[in-house]
């Protein structure tokens, strides 16, 4: 089933995207200086990961537990 139609898979993809964008921004900050187009989307996802990092971490932990056990 596609991640668009399954809410559990959609949340997993969103959390992984936020975490990946935050990691890319921390490792290569010069890549996201230009905030237009796809880079703007990655910059916004990285900003969410930076500012809401405790909540993103809790979400990733809960999502990992649910994937393992359910």
N, C-alpha and C positions, 0 to 999 in steps of 0.2 A: 504494500500500500504506500502511496506517496506521502511524503512528509507534510504536504499541504492539507490532506484530508484527515490525518490522524493527529489529534492535539498533542499527544505525548511525544510523538516524533517531531512535531513542529517546535515544541519547547526545547527539545534536545538540540535541534539545529540552531535555534536562536542563541541558546547558551554557549554552544561551541563557537558560533560566529563571534559573539561578544568577546569571549576569552581569546580567540585567535587574533582578532583585531587589536586587542589590548596588548598582546604579546608582540605583535609586529610593530606597534607604535613604540613600545619600550626598547626594542632591539634596533630599530631603524627609524628614528624620528624624522629624518630628512625626507623620507618617502611621502609623508603626509603633510608636508608644508602647503601644498596646493589642495584646497578644500572644495574642488568642484568635481562633478561626475562621480565615478565609482570611488575615487579617493575620499570624497566628501562623505559618502556612506560609511566607508571604513573608519574615517576620523570620528564620526558620530558614534559608531558602535564602540570604538576605543574609549571615547569620552564617557560613555555609559559604564564601561568596565572599570574605568579609573574612579569615577565618583561614587559608584554604587558597589565597590568591590566586596564589602562584607556580604551584601545581599546576593551578589552574583556567586560568591563562593558557597554560600548556604544553598542556593539553587542548584549549583553543580553537584554538591554533596548529596542533596536529596534526590536529584535526578539519577546519580550514579547508584544509589541504594535502590531506587525503584527499578532501574534497568536490571540490576543483579538479581533481585528477589521477586520481581513481578513479571 
